[in-house]
Amino acid sequence: MIKIVHTGDIHLDSPFSGLDERRAEIRKTELRGAFSSLMTFVRVKNVDLLLIAGDMFDRGFVTRETIAIVLREFSRVPSCRIVISPGNHDPYTPDSVWAKVKFPKNVYIFNSEKQTKFEFPEINCDVYGYAFTGESMISSPVTPSDENGRLRVLCAHAHLDAPASVYAPVTSSQIIMGRFNYAALGHVHNPPELSRTERCTFGYCGCLEGRGFDETGVKGAVYVELSDDGKCSAHKMSFSHRRYEIADVDVTGAASLPDVQERIRDVIRDRKFDADVVLRVVLRGELPASMVISPELAASGIDSVFALEVRDETTPAIDTSYLEHDPTVKGAFYRALAPSLSDPDPNKRKIALRALRLGLAAMAGESISD
């Protein structure tokens, strides 16, 4: 039996541009910490094979400090074979980290868009793969593996069952017909469960740490045990320090900003969000037409989560029947916006509702700072 860790899409030195500068620096450090935790697991578990299925780095953001950390961690597991398949964010090019940095002897890096293999007879396993050599790859390089009696593993950055993709559009059939016992894929950060057939287990590991609200939930890697007869046991493990979450908050009936903030706090308490969470709150429901929500003010003073972003998707509670016939400037303002308020385009309706709320608030002498 061989022990495998399957990871990828780590994006070390990612800028975390959605956060303020202080929190972004914390998250960069935590991402490195997650990688170090993964490598500690590899060492303690005496893992035979570490598969990194692309996008370990974010090209353009790689620092010397991070490269030093990576080299140190790789050197700490000399008995583990580390196989890397460069992806579209860290392709193998003459000026890439892969070509310019001297990695330890236990690191094996694919450097061609054509499928090749590394042979490890001492663990009865061959690892197949390829490298992105640019930002795209319009066809699938996956070909059938050799039947030589050894276990067969694929390590690849690919877009599974997406024929129009420019990111190595590999199909499930190609993997199954390729006679691989396990296929470690990278590219999709929020993956479905691993796919399993009688002879093959394949799928994505997901990212090691969430970096935005399109990567919600707990993140990590896959631990695999592959027996000599090809039977595979695989399960996901968490290595993330924090997680991104999105929550809808109904603020219907709130009469003031403190009321809105209390609704946000209630949801945070009910869902047990804490300092490990980067949270986006989406305000929904109806509010008085003259009540304008400032997302920044709504988020201020709520420090029970690591970071809080508020989005206002509420609608104004307006007596339109009155405004239709109102002879004042309020009525004229409403009637001018009426076509846009009923436009079939939801974005146009949203903008018109926002304009109506701000206009009515201004005419009522309310603050409209946003």
Secondary structure, 3 states (H helix, E strand, C coil): CEEEEEECCCCECCCCCCCCHHHHHHHHHHHHHHHHHHHHHHHHCCCCEEEECCCCECCCCCCHHHHHHHHHHHHCCCCCEEEECCCCCCCCCCCCHHHHCCCCCCEEECCCCCCEEEEEHHHCEEEEECCCCCCCECCCCCCCCCCCCCEEEEEEECCCCCCCCCECCCCHHHHHHCCCCEEEEECCCCCCCCEECCCCEEEECCCCCCCCCCCEECCEEEEEEECCCCCEEEEEEECCCCEEEEEEEECCCCCCHHHHHHHHHHHHHHCCCCCCEEEEEEEECEEECCCCCCHHHHHCCCCCCCEEEEEECCEEECCHHHHHHCCCHHHHHHHHHHHHHCCCCHHHHHHHHHHHHHHHHHHCCCCCCC
